[in-house]
Amino acid sequence: MLEQSIYRINFINHGKVYEIYASHVGASDMLGFIEVSHLQFGEKSSVVLDPGEESLKNEFKRVKRTYIPLHAVIRIDEVEKLGHSKITELPEESKDNVTAFPLFTSKPDGDHGAPS
């Protein structure tokens, strides 16, 4: 039986750092985004509930696939086991030091965005 990969994705959203887990991460058809699907959360049978993970479960409850802007991604790791999803505050000193990665404006078909 093939073991399914698990990815930890850290990204910035509204001044907070999101950490989510998924079994699929890949390039998106939408330029400048990554596609994340098959989101995974901790065991439902656990007695202790983590409010941070519960808020993420609610936020992504009916999400089949999410698209994250490339400039918001901090890192993506393939991990051995599922961890706890969470939302943390971005440190104050980091808020001024975060710079968006420059993106290309040309489309894959060679159109460089110039008016016709």
PyRosetta script that sets phi, psi and omega in degrees:
from pyrosetta import init, pose_from_sequence

init()
pose = pose_from_sequence("MLEQSIYRINFINHGKVYEIYASHVGASDMLGFIEVSHLQFGEKSSVVLDPGEESLKNEFKRVKRTYIPLHAVIRIDEVEKLGHSKITELPEESKDNVTAFPLFTSKPDGDHGAPS")
pose.set_psi(1, 133.2)
pose.set_omega(1, 179.0)
pose.set_phi(2, -76.2)
pose.set_psi(2, 136.5)
pose.set_omega(2, 177.5)
pose.set_phi(3, -83.2)
pose.set_psi(3, 133.6)
pose.set_omega(3, -178.4)
pose.set_phi(4, -82.5)
pose.set_psi(4, 133.0)
pose.set_omega(4, 178.4)
pose.set_phi(5, -70.5)
pose.set_psi(5, 147.4)
pose.set_omega(5, 174.8)
pose.set_phi(6, -124.2)
pose.set_psi(6, 130.5)
pose.set_omega(6, -179.6)
pose.set_phi(7, -115.4)
pose.set_psi(7, 138.1)
pose.set_omega(7, 172.9)
pose.set_phi(8, -102.1)
pose.set_psi(8, 123.0)
pose.set_omega(8, -178.2)
pose.set_phi(9, -114.7)
pose.set_psi(9, 122.4)
pose.set_omega(9, 175.2)
pose.set_phi(10, -109.9)
pose.set_psi(10, 127.6)
pose.set_omega(10, 179.3)
pose.set_phi(11, -149.8)
pose.set_psi(11, 161.1)
pose.set_omega(11, -179.2)
pose.set_phi(12, -97.7)
pose.set_psi(12, 132.8)
pose.set_omega(12, 178.2)
pose.set_phi(13, -143.6)
pose.set_psi(13, 117.1)
pose.set_omega(13, 179.2)
pose.set_phi(14, 54.2)
pose.set_psi(14, 43.9)
pose.set_omega(14, 175.7)
pose.set_phi(15, 76.4)
pose.set_psi(15, 11.2)
pose.set_omega(15, 178.7)
pose.set_phi(16, -125.5)
pose.set_psi(16, 154.7)
pose.set_omega(16, 177.9)
pose.set_phi(17, -97.9)
pose.set_psi(17, 120.5)
pose.set_omega(17, 177.3)
pose.set_phi(18, -97.6)
pose.set_psi(18, 138.0)
pose.set_omega(18, 173.1)
pose.set_phi(19, -124.9)
pose.set_psi(19, 113.7)
pose.set_omega(19, -179.1)
pose.set_phi(20, -127.0)
pose.set_psi(20, 163.1)
pose.set_omega(20, 179.5)
pose.set_phi(21, -122.1)
pose.set_psi(21, 142.3)
pose.set_omega(21, -179.2)
pose.set_phi(22, -152.2)
pose.set_psi(22, 160.4)
pose.set_omega(22, 177.8)
pose.set_phi(23, -100.8)
pose.set_psi(23, -2.0)
pose.set_omega(23, 176.4)
pose.set_phi(24, -140.2)
pose.set_psi(24, 125.7)
pose.set_omega(24, 173.9)
pose.set_phi(25, -136.9)
pose.set_psi(25, 132.8)
pose.set_omega(25, -179.8)
pose.set_phi(26, -162.6)
pose.set_psi(26, 177.2)
pose.set_omega(26, 177.0)
pose.set_phi(27, -67.1)
pose.set_psi(27, 145.9)
pose.set_omega(27, -179.2)
pose.set_phi(28, -102.6)
pose.set_psi(28, 155.3)
pose.set_omega(28, 172.3)
pose.set_phi(29, -70.7)
pose.set_psi(29, -20.4)
pose.set_omega(29, 177.6)
pose.set_phi(30, -86.1)
pose.set_psi(30, 119.9)
pose.set_omega(30, -177.2)
pose.set_phi(31, -59.0)
pose.set_psi(31, 129.2)
pose.set_omega(31, 176.3)
pose.set_phi(32, 91.2)
pose.set_psi(32, 10.3)
pose.set_omega(32, -179.1)
pose.set_phi(33, -130.5)
pose.set_psi(33, 153.4)
pose.set_omega(33, 167.6)
pose.set_phi(34, -107.2)
pose.set_psi(34, 151.5)
pose.set_omega(34, -179.7)
pose.set_phi(35, -104.1)
pose.set_psi(35, 128.6)
pose.set_omega(35, 179.4)
pose.set_phi(36, -124.6)
pose.set_psi(36, 126.5)
pose.set_omega(36, 178.4)
pose.set_phi(37, -139.7)
pose.set_psi(37, 172.7)
pose.set_omega(37, -176.5)
pose.set_phi(38, 57.2)
pose.set_psi(38, 54.1)
pose.set_omega(38, 178.5)
pose.set_phi(39, -61.2)
pose.set_psi(39, 144.1)
pose.set_omega(39, -178.1)
pose.set_phi(40, -127.8)
pose.set_psi(40, 138.9)
pose.set_omega(40, 177.3)
pose.set_phi(41, -125.7)
pose.set_psi(41, 168.3)
pose.set_omega(41, -177.0)
pose.set_phi(42, -59.9)
pose.set_psi(42, 175.2)
pose.set_omega(42, -178.5)
pose.set_phi(43, -59.5)
pose.set_psi(43, 135.9)
pose.set_omega(43, 179.1)
pose.set_phi(44, -77.3)
pose.set_psi(44, -17.0)
pose.set_omega(44, -176.2)
pose.set_phi(45, -84.7)
pose.set_psi(45, -5.6)
pose.set_omega(45, -177.0)
pose.set_phi(46, -68.2)
pose.set_psi(46, 141.7)
pose.set_omega(46, -177.1)
pose.set_phi(47, -77.5)
pose.set_psi(47, -38.1)
pose.set_omega(47, -179.2)
pose.set_phi(48, -84.4)
pose.set_psi(48, 124.3)
pose.set_omega(48, 179.9)
pose.set_phi(49, -100.6)
pose.set_psi(49, 132.6)
pose.set_omega(49, 176.6)
pose.set_phi(50, -93.4)
pose.set_psi(50, 115.4)
pose.set_omega(50, -177.4)
pose.set_phi(51, -60.1)
pose.set_psi(51, -33.5)
pose.set_omega(51, 178.4)
pose.set_phi(52, -65.6)
pose.set_psi(52, -44.6)
pose.set_omega(52, 179.7)
pose.set_phi(53, -69.0)
pose.set_psi(53, -36.3)
pose.set_omega(53, 178.1)
pose.set_phi(54, -64.3)
pose.set_psi(54, -38.3)
pose.set_omega(54, 178.7)
pose.set_phi(55, -67.5)
pose.set_psi(55, -36.0)
pose.set_omega(55, 176.1)
pose.set_phi(56, -67.7)
pose.set_psi(56, -40.6)
pose.set_omega(56, 177.2)
pose.set_phi(57, -58.7)
pose.set_psi(57, -43.2)
pose.set_omega(57, 179.5)
pose.set_phi(58, -67.2)
pose.set_psi(58, -40.4)
pose.set_omega(58, -179.0)
pose.set_phi(59, -64.4)
pose.set_psi(59, -37.1)
pose.set_omega(59, -177.3)
pose.set_phi(60, -106.4)
pose.set_psi(60, 19.0)
pose.set_omega(60, -173.6)
pose.set_phi(61, -53.5)
pose.set_psi(61, -48.6)
pose.set_omega(61, -176.3)
pose.set_phi(62, -108.8)
pose.set_psi(62, 22.0)
pose.set_omega(62, -178.4)
pose.set_phi(63, -89.4)
pose.set_psi(63, 122.0)
pose.set_omega(63, 177.6)
pose.set_phi(64, -85.6)
pose.set_psi(64, -38.4)
pose.set_omega(64, -176.2)
pose.set_phi(65, -152.4)
pose.set_psi(65, 140.8)
pose.set_omega(65, 177.4)
pose.set_phi(66, -125.5)
pose.set_psi(66, 149.4)
pose.set_omega(66, 179.9)
pose.set_phi(67, -115.5)
pose.set_psi(67, 123.3)
pose.set_omega(67, -176.5)
pose.set_phi(68, -112.2)
pose.set_psi(68, 129.1)
pose.set_omega(68, 178.4)
pose.set_phi(69, -60.0)
pose.set_psi(69, 137.0)
pose.set_omega(69, -179.4)
pose.set_phi(70, -55.6)
pose.set_psi(70, -38.5)
pose.set_omega(70, -176.8)
pose.set_phi(71, -70.2)
pose.set_psi(71, -13.0)
pose.set_omega(71, 179.3)
pose.set_phi(72, -91.4)
pose.set_psi(72, -15.6)
pose.set_omega(72, -176.3)
pose.set_phi(73, -74.2)
pose.set_psi(73, 128.9)
pose.set_omega(73, 175.9)
pose.set_phi(74, -90.8)
pose.set_psi(74, -50.2)
pose.set_omega(74, 177.2)
pose.set_phi(75, -166.9)
pose.set_psi(75, 159.3)
pose.set_omega(75, 176.5)
pose.set_phi(76, -131.6)
pose.set_psi(76, 125.5)
pose.set_omega(76, -179.2)
pose.set_phi(77, -123.3)
pose.set_psi(77, 139.7)
pose.set_omega(77, 168.4)
pose.set_phi(78, -87.1)
pose.set_psi(78, 123.4)
pose.set_omega(78, -174.7)
pose.set_phi(79, -115.9)
pose.set_psi(79, 163.6)
pose.set_omega(79, -177.9)
pose.set_phi(80, -79.5)
pose.set_psi(80, -32.5)
pose.set_omega(80, -179.5)
pose.set_phi(81, -146.5)
pose.set_psi(81, 160.3)
pose.set_omega(81, -178.1)
pose.set_phi(82, -67.0)
pose.set_psi(82, 132.7)
pose.set_omega(82, 176.3)
pose.set_phi(83, -108.3)
pose.set_psi(83, -167.5)
pose.set_omega(83, 179.5)
pose.set_phi(84, -94.2)
pose.set_psi(84, 124.8)
pose.set_omega(84, 175.4)
pose.set_phi(85, -69.8)
pose.set_psi(85, 147.8)
pose.set_omega(85, -178.1)
pose.set_phi(86, -159.4)
pose.set_psi(86, 163.9)
pose.set_omega(86, 173.8)
pose.set_phi(87, -123.2)
pose.set_psi(87, 128.3)
pose.set_omega(87, 177.5)
pose.set_phi(88, -127.6)
pose.set_psi(88, 156.5)
pose.set_omega(88, 177.7)
pose.set_phi(89, -72.2)
pose.set_psi(89, 141.0)
pose.set_omega(89, 173.7)
pose.set_phi(90, -74.0)
pose.set_psi(90, 129.3)
pose.set_omega(90, 179.5)
pose.set_phi(91, -57.1)
pose.set_psi(91, 142.1)
pose.set_omega(91, -177.2)
pose.set_phi(92, -53.8)
pose.set_psi(92, -42.8)
pose.set_omega(92, -178.0)
pose.set_phi(93, -66.7)
pose.set_psi(93, -23.4)
pose.set_omega(93, 179.6)
pose.set_phi(94, -81.3)
pose.set_psi(94, -24.5)
pose.set_omega(94, -176.3)
pose.set_phi(95, -60.9)
pose.set_psi(95, -35.2)
pose.set_omega(95, -179.9)
pose.set_phi(96, -84.8)
pose.set_psi(96, -17.9)
pose.set_omega(96, -175.4)
pose.set_phi(97, -97.3)
pose.set_psi(97, -2.4)
pose.set_omega(97, -178.9)
pose.set_phi(98, -84.7)
pose.set_psi(98, 123.2)
pose.set_omega(98, 179.9)
pose.set_phi(99, -121.3)
pose.set_psi(99, 133.3)
pose.set_omega(99, 179.4)
pose.set_phi(100, -66.9)
pose.set_psi(100, 138.6)
pose.set_omega(100, 176.8)
pose.set_phi(101, -71.4)
pose.set_psi(101, 131.3)
pose.set_omega(101, -178.4)
pose.set_phi(102, -65.8)
pose.set_psi(102, 137.5)
pose.set_omega(102, -179.8)
pose.set_phi(103, -112.8)
pose.set_psi(103, 150.8)
pose.set_omega(103, 176.3)
pose.set_phi(104, -73.2)
pose.set_psi(104, 145.9)
pose.set_omega(104, -179.4)
pose.set_phi(105, -102.5)
pose.set_psi(105, -2.3)
pose.set_omega(105, -179.4)
pose.set_phi(106, -81.7)
pose.set_psi(106, 150.4)
pose.set_omega(106, 178.1)
pose.set_phi(107, -90.2)
pose.set_psi(107, 157.1)
pose.set_omega(107, -177.8)
pose.set_phi(108, -58.5)
pose.set_psi(108, -24.4)
pose.set_omega(108, -177.7)
pose.set_phi(109, -81.9)
pose.set_psi(109, 4.1)
pose.set_omega(109, 177.1)
pose.set_phi(110, 97.1)
pose.set_psi(110, -7.3)
pose.set_omega(110, 177.5)
pose.set_phi(111, -72.0)
pose.set_psi(111, 122.0)
pose.set_omega(111, -176.7)
pose.set_phi(112, -95.2)
pose.set_psi(112, 22.0)
pose.set_omega(112, 177.1)
pose.set_phi(113, 78.7)
pose.set_psi(113, 3.8)
pose.set_omega(113, -180.0)
pose.set_phi(114, -73.5)
pose.set_psi(114, 141.1)
pose.set_omega(114, -179.7)
pose.set_phi(115, -64.5)
pose.set_psi(115, 146.8)
pose.set_omega(115, -178.4)
pose.set_phi(116, -81.3)
pose.dump_pdb("model.pdb")
